[in-house]
């Protein structure tokens, strides 16, 4: 796999992670607005959202070039 292929794969993965994070955020908001939710379910969704945020951060950092100052 070439560097360009790896960069493209990371970009696709980043787009997928951001999409899932956004969808999960909307689902959490909708669940809260409904007023009829399981606290454990909400807690798990929020935990998944935090995990996604961490993965987004790591993936974005992998896309940045290493700069040696």
N, C-alpha and C positions, 0 to 999 in steps of 0.2 A: 504494500500500500504506500503510495507516495505521500509526500507532505501535503500536497494539494487535496488529495483524497481524504486524508485525515482531517484537514481543516473543514472540508465540506461535510464530513460525517459529524464533526463537532457542531457545526452550524445547524444541521438538521436536528440533532439531539437537543440543542439549546431551544430551537423553535418548539419541539415537542414538549419539553419541560415547561416552557413558559405558557404554552397552551393549556397543559394539564393544570398548572398552578392557577391560571385565570378561571378555568372551568370549575375547579374546586372552590375557589373564592366565591364564585356566583352561587354554587350549590350550598355553601355554608350560609351565605346571606339569605337565600331562599328558605332554607331550613329554619333559620332563626325567625324570619318573618312569619312563617307558618304558625309558630308558637307551639307546634305539636312535634317535639323532637326528643330523642333519647340523648341524655347528657353524654353517655359513653360514646355514642355514634358521633356526636359533635366533637368530642375530645379527640377521637381517632382521625377525623377529617382535618382538624387543626394541626395535629401532629404530622400527618402526611403532607400538609401544606408547608410546614417548616422544613421537612426533609427535602421537598422539592426546591425550596428556596436555597438550601445549602448546595444541592446539586447544580442549580443554576449558577451559583457563585463559582463553584469549582470549574464548571464547563466554560464560563466566561473567562476565567483566569487561564485556562488551557489555550484559549484562542489568542490571548495577548502574547506578543513576542517577548522573549526574554531580553531585557535590556541590562547590560552590565555597565554600571557607571564607575 
